[in-house]
Amino acid sequence: MIRRIETGRAYEQKVRHGAGTVVRGDVLYTSGLTSRDRDGNIVGKGDMAAQIAQAFANMGDALRAAGTDFPRVVKYTIYVTDIDAYLAAAEHAAPFTAHRQSSTLIQVARLAHPDLMIEVEAVAALG
């Protein structure tokens, strides 16, 4: 069984991917979620802390839409355009990563839009 996850954001209708996919009913694989608001506008241009907060808020929406939440995340992959800026603002991610999930942090040259500084994807258990 495969179930596509949508959070109901208007922006989701404009892109080619959903917020995540549930496979066999017990695992959620999210798409990379960024610091876009409900209308698709980038939150926190040039502000890593604001972008972290928005990206993880969006992650929370996707997790809840699938019937799970942050404590059930088993793996994060976090893409950033500046690791030093991320590490300086990492306390803003702490409430969402406090469950000792597996995690990978990767610096990339750029993301899908030049104003995006972070993209987060997760694998979470359901049920």
C-alpha positions, 0 to 999 in steps of 0.5 A, spaced: 500 500 500 502 506 498 498 513 501 500 520 498 500 525 504 498 532 503 497 538 508 492 542 504 497 548 503 495 551 497 502 551 495 502 543 494 498 544 488 503 548 484 509 543 485 510 536 483 511 532 489 507 531 496 509 532 503 510 525 504 509 518 502 507 512 507 509 505 504 505 499 507 502 503 512 507 503 517 513 508 514 512 515 512 518 518 507 517 525 507 519 530 501 524 535 502 520 540 506 523 548 506 521 554 509 515 556 505 509 558 508 502 556 506 502 560 500 509 558 498 512 564 500 519 563 503 520 565 510 526 568 513 530 570 507 537 570 509 535 568 516 537 561 518 534 561 525 527 563 521 528 558 516 529 552 521 523 554 525 519 554 518 522 548 515 520 544 522 513 547 522 512 544 515 515 538 517 510 537 523 504 539 519 506 533 514 507 528 520 501 530 523 497 529 516 500 522 516 498 520 523 504 521 526 509 526 530 516 528 531 518 523 537 516 517 531 521 520 526 527 515 525 531 519 520 532 526 518 536 528 512 538 536 513 540 540 507 543 547 508 547 552 504 551 554 510 553 549 515 556 554 519 550 558 519 546 552 521 550 550 527 550 557 530 542 557 529 541 549 531 538 550 537 532 552 533 532 545 531 533 542 538 525 541 540 524 537 533 531 533 534 531 531 541 528 524 540 535 522 538 533 520 531 539 518 526 541 524 522 545 527 516 547 534 515 549 536 508 552 542 505 549 543 498 551 549 493 544 551 493 537 549 493 531 549 489 530 557 490 536 561 491 533 564 498 532 557 501 537 556 506 535 549 509 531 543 506 529 537 511 526 530 509 524 525 514 523 517 515 518 516 520 514 510 523 506 510 523 502 507 528 
